[in-house]
Amino acid sequence: MARYELVKGSLALITLTNPPVNALSSAVRYGITEKIKRALGDPKVKAVVICGENERFCGGADIREFAAPMRGHSLVMLFDDIEAGEKPVIAAIEGVALGGGFELALACHYRIAHSKARLGLPEVTLGLLPAAGGTQRLPRLIGIPAALELITTGHHVSAQEALKLGMVDQITDENACKMAVEFALRAVAKPLSSRRISTLTMPCPPNLDALFEAVTMQVQKKARGVMAPLACIQAVRAAATLPYSKGMKRESELMASLFSSSQARALQYCFFAQRTAGKWTLPSGAQWSNIKPRDIRRAAVIGLGTMGRGIAVSLARVGISVIAVETEKKLLETGRQMVIGMLERDAKRRGVTASLYLLQFTLSLQDVKDVDIVIEAVFEDMSLKKRLFRDLSKVCRPSTLLYTNTSGLDVDALAGVTDRPHMVAGMHFFSPAHVMKLLEVICGPRSSSETIATAMSLGKRMGKVCVAVGNCPGFVGNRMVKTYTDQANFLLEEGATPEQVDGALEEFGFAMGVFRMSDLAGLDVGWRIRKESGLTGPDVDPKDPPHRRQGHRYSPIPDMLCEQGRMGQKTGCGWYVYEKPGGTEAKPDPLIQKLLEGYRVRYSIQPRKISSQELIERCLYVLANEGFRVLEDGIAVQPEDIDVIYLFGYGFPRHRGGPMFYANMVGLGRVLDRLEHYHHAHPDVPHLKPSQLLKKLVACGSPPIQKWKEHIKTMHSHL
Ligand SMILES: CCCCCCC[C@H](O)CC(=O)SCCNC(=O)CCNC(=O)[C@H](O)C(C)(C)COP(=O)([O-])OP(=O)([O-])OC[C@H]1O[C@@H](n2cnc3c(N)ncnc32)[C@H](O)[C@@H]1OP(=O)([O-])[O-]
């Protein structure tokens, strides 16, 4: 796991050989320890260069090993030996030096990085801290403020930034290993004492307490209830106030408090879930590794509303030429200005030139005839979309793939009106599409594997986290979120207030509770969908009582708000009241309290005090319960897919892992018990009835989440 070569007669070249990222597994740690011992003990060797195979220095400790207590050679001892050695050791950084990989580089006496390399200490994103000396060495090297920023956020920096900060000694456009070898020959004659970072005096700013306090407040505001960033701050504080050996002891104690925490487990699960989700598989056996996607150069976006604009920007910034189509001159002009502005701002932020030359705006659908793909982003109206897909069939060349950005309509119904149903699928972007990372790729029953492969690969190219899902109303994300918002509405009927529900969800870790989020998104969006599906408005069956629809209990409270013009932030009031239309400061509104009281009186509902525990359980267990139904219906292949959708599309707190992982952490038996309890107490409230799959998993002894797939396998797949 580490190769040893003698080069130029006096240099030991140690290469980490653990592809793909040369993670520091126990075998690699053993390998480096042995090779370092050999190099330091060999009188022929005057200096050492450490590099990584396949132009990647090292991606850090092997995260898979964190599932069990750490065994084998200690990184801390290895790094102390490297630093204390009497021969110069140079890290040749290509690709990445992250986490333990960067800590290895910090233990070396010199660091040479390739200009394209990225460096950082991302442990905090895994619920950990850099526990192989990173919290003690980095502040000594680059100062406390910069080290705090890097360690508490986990941000990677470019080689250029690393050079500016003093994290590396040199950067090169050539092979970093070759440069390091030349550098090592010159370093042999130089004294090493000033190169041992652990012995450097800490550069302490005068207002240390104020600095730590400010960073703590910042971290608590940004990541409420998340443990690792706070532990990182404490570790850096130890570096600032204690000698190195005591600081290391503190680093290790803090790591021990995080290592087996539920947050660390959740965050590490998220890391792997994101990668698992990208590896899509269809029941036909087609999968990411055996289907070649099309190469996309020219795309058309139909509709320049909020979604269309974001999609056009996402395409153009990765070099795809875009023809954007609108139906009216005024809409086209507004859309054009917005897209150009967004692209220019984005390019400025990234320090590149905006690729405006890739954009074309037109009122004529005929202009899309030669594109490779079309992404439709018109109004969420089935008849309008069908008309458009019929027209696209006629206009586009036979090889053009057609995608819809619908957020929940039947993709197969759209495919059915075209001359190429196998070349139609869904690409459900989230708003704003150029910012949000999630892309649900909807596989219709007739979508070909090439159509899916192309959407997944294009999404990845646009920097999206893509998840392939089946075709059903709302797909995965919106189908599930409906059960969560419905439950919150029923809780209002029973006695809760919007601020209580939101408070409990925000305490759980959501950046915004369900009602504040709904005010932000606009209440009219859901109202329009409910009207379309006959749940409210003129199409309601007159025989239905106000709180029953289509055979189920229904809460008309959100409709009542819309009827009063309370559409959320944009109208200055919704579930809350705002300082002005477009305002963002949500205040509880006595009028809402009155409306709820009146509603309860009218329907003879005796309000009760509802605990935060019930608010969380009702909203989140129901969400997971629908997730189990999504799995048993074959709309998602594995729980990781659902969790990734919720992490990247719906702001589910990452340190809770996603709704399915959270249910797994709570214990499936407990989730089942509580759902049964609530279902018994409120038999007419929809979604509380436990799903078959949940019951099946509990009956099988509640297997860990990674094993659920085995129990879902036999179920029917819609993918
Ligand atoms: C008490 C104990 C004391 C311990 C001491 C602490 C030491 C230290 O402070 C802790 C750490 O280093 S914590 C670590 C801190 N380091 C980090 O947080 C870095 C995490 N890694 C990354 O950010 C990205 O993977 C890279 C940017 C490295 C590459 O991105 P890219 O080119 O897009 O590639 P990709 O698709 O992302 O990955 C390819 C494959 O490699 C896999 N894999 C990757 N890293 C792994 C790892 N460390 N491990 C295992 N596996 C790892 C990945 O799962 C995937 O596998 P698959 O089976 O093919 O699906």
The ligand as an SDF file (V2000), in Angstrom:
LIG
                    3D

 60 62  0  0  0  0  0  0  0  0999 V2000
   -9.4760    8.1600   16.8230 C   0  0  0  0  0  0  0  0  0  0  0  0
   -9.1240    8.0940   15.3880 C   0  0  0  0  0  0  0  0  0  0  0  0
   -8.0520    9.0560   14.9230 C   0  0  0  0  0  0  0  0  0  0  0  0
   -8.0880    9.1860   13.4470 C   0  0  0  0  0  0  0  0  0  0  0  0
   -7.1800   10.2620   12.8990 C   0  0  0  0  0  0  0  0  0  0  0  0
   -7.9300   11.2180   12.0640 C   0  0  0  0  0  0  0  0  0  0  0  0
   -7.3860   11.3760   10.6840 C   0  0  0  0  0  0  0  0  0  0  0  0
   -8.0830   12.4420    9.8970 C   0  0  0  0  0  0  0  0  0  0  0  0
   -8.0490   13.6760   10.5780 O   0  0  0  0  0  0  0  0  0  0  0  0
   -9.5000   12.0610    9.5960 C   0  0  0  0  0  0  0  0  0  0  0  0
   -9.7510   12.0750    8.1110 C   0  0  0  0  0  0  0  0  0  0  0  0
   -8.8930   12.1920    7.2900 O   0  0  0  0  0  0  0  0  0  0  0  0
  -11.3790   11.8840    7.6650 S   0  0  0  0  0  0  0  0  0  0  0  0
  -11.3070   11.9180    5.8920 C   0  0  0  0  0  0  0  0  0  0  0  0
  -11.1630   13.3000    5.4010 C   0  0  0  0  0  0  0  0  0  0  0  0
  -11.2190   13.2950    3.9440 N   0  0  0  0  0  0  0  0  0  0  0  0
  -12.3180   13.6130    3.2710 C   0  0  0  0  0  0  0  0  0  0  0  0
  -13.3340   13.9760    3.8350 O   0  0  0  0  0  0  0  0  0  0  0  0
  -12.2270   13.5110    1.7850 C   0  0  0  0  0  0  0  0  0  0  0  0
  -13.3800   12.6960    1.2600 C   0  0  0  0  0  0  0  0  0  0  0  0
  -13.3080   12.5000   -0.1690 N   0  0  0  0  0  0  0  0  0  0  0  0
  -13.6310   13.4590   -1.0490 C   0  0  0  0  0  0  0  0  0  0  0  0
  -13.9430   14.5860   -0.7190 O   0  0  0  0  0  0  0  0  0  0  0  0
  -13.6140   13.0830   -2.4980 C   0  0  0  0  0  0  0  0  0  0  0  0
  -13.7780   11.6960   -2.5700 O   0  0  0  0  0  0  0  0  0  0  0  0
  -12.3220   13.4660   -3.2670 C   0  0  0  0  0  0  0  0  0  0  0  0
  -12.2900   14.9970   -3.3970 C   0  0  0  0  0  0  0  0  0  0  0  0
  -11.1070   12.9710   -2.5470 C   0  0  0  0  0  0  0  0  0  0  0  0
  -12.3640   12.8180   -4.6680 C   0  0  0  0  0  0  0  0  0  0  0  0
  -13.5510   13.1760   -5.3230 O   0  0  0  0  0  0  0  0  0  0  0  0
  -13.9790   12.4510   -6.6800 P   0  0  0  0  0  0  0  0  0  0  0  0
  -12.8430   12.4090   -7.6050 O   0  0  0  0  0  0  0  0  0  0  0  0
  -15.2310   13.1040   -7.1040 O   0  0  0  0  0  0  0  0  0  0  0  0
  -14.2380   10.9340   -6.2790 O   0  0  0  0  0  0  0  0  0  0  0  0
  -15.3970   10.3320   -5.3300 P   0  0  0  0  0  0  0  0  0  0  0  0
  -16.4600    9.7620   -6.1720 O   0  0  0  0  0  0  0  0  0  0  0  0
  -15.7610   11.2990   -4.2700 O   0  0  0  0  0  0  0  0  0  0  0  0
  -14.5850    9.1610   -4.6140 O   0  0  0  0  0  0  0  0  0  0  0  0
  -14.1160    8.0400   -5.3280 C   0  0  0  0  0  0  0  0  0  0  0  0
  -14.2340    6.8370   -4.4410 C   0  0  0  0  0  0  0  0  0  0  0  0
  -13.3700    6.9840   -3.3210 O   0  0  0  0  0  0  0  0  0  0  0  0
  -14.0800    6.8350   -2.1150 C   0  0  0  0  0  0  0  0  0  0  0  0
  -13.4680    7.7230   -1.1220 N   0  0  0  0  0  0  0  0  0  0  0  0
  -13.1300    9.0130   -1.2850 C   0  0  0  0  0  0  0  0  0  0  0  0
  -12.5310    9.4690   -0.1790 N   0  0  0  0  0  0  0  0  0  0  0  0
  -12.4640    8.4290    0.6820 C   0  0  0  0  0  0  0  0  0  0  0  0
  -11.9310    8.2840    1.9770 C   0  0  0  0  0  0  0  0  0  0  0  0
  -11.3200    9.2970    2.6080 N   0  0  0  0  0  0  0  0  0  0  0  0
  -12.0640    7.0940    2.5660 N   0  0  0  0  0  0  0  0  0  0  0  0
  -12.6550    6.0680    1.9540 C   0  0  0  0  0  0  0  0  0  0  0  0
  -13.1750    6.1560    0.7180 N   0  0  0  0  0  0  0  0  0  0  0  0
  -13.0690    7.3230    0.0900 C   0  0  0  0  0  0  0  0  0  0  0  0
  -15.5080    7.2290   -2.4590 C   0  0  0  0  0  0  0  0  0  0  0  0
  -16.4240    6.6860   -1.5440 O   0  0  0  0  0  0  0  0  0  0  0  0
  -15.6320    6.6330   -3.8480 C   0  0  0  0  0  0  0  0  0  0  0  0
  -15.8260    5.2630   -3.6880 O   0  0  0  0  0  0  0  0  0  0  0  0
  -16.7220    4.4140   -4.7230 P   0  0  0  0  0  0  0  0  0  0  0  0
  -16.7870    3.0630   -4.1240 O   0  0  0  0  0  0  0  0  0  0  0  0
  -15.9980    4.5000   -6.0300 O   0  0  0  0  0  0  0  0  0  0  0  0
  -18.0600    5.1250   -4.7520 O   0  0  0  0  0  0  0  0  0  0  0  0
  1  2  1  0
  2  3  1  0
  3  4  1  0
  4  5  1  0
  5  6  1  0
  6  7  1  0
  7  8  1  0
  8  9  1  0
  8 10  1  0
 10 11  1  0
 11 12  2  0
 11 13  1  0
 13 14  1  0
 14 15  1  0
 15 16  1  0
 16 17  1  0
 17 18  2  0
 17 19  1  0
 19 20  1  0
 20 21  1  0
 21 22  1  0
 22 23  2  0
 22 24  1  0
 24 25  1  0
 24 26  1  0
 26 27  1  0
 26 28  1  0
 26 29  1  0
 29 30  1  0
 30 31  1  0
 31 32  2  0
 31 33  1  0
 31 34  1  0
 34 35  1  0
 35 36  2  0
 35 37  1  0
 35 38  1  0
 38 39  1  0
 39 40  1  0
 40 41  1  0
 40 55  1  0
 41 42  1  0
 42 43  1  0
 42 53  1  0
 43 44  1  0
 43 52  1  0
 44 45  2  0
 45 46  1  0
 46 47  1  0
 46 52  2  0
 47 48  1  0
 47 49  2  0
 49 50  1  0
 50 51  2  0
 51 52  1  0
 53 54  1  0
 53 55  1  0
 55 56  1  0
 56 57  1  0
 57 58  2  0
 57 59  1  0
 57 60  1  0
M  CHG  4  33  -1  37  -1  59  -1  60  -1
M  END
$$$$
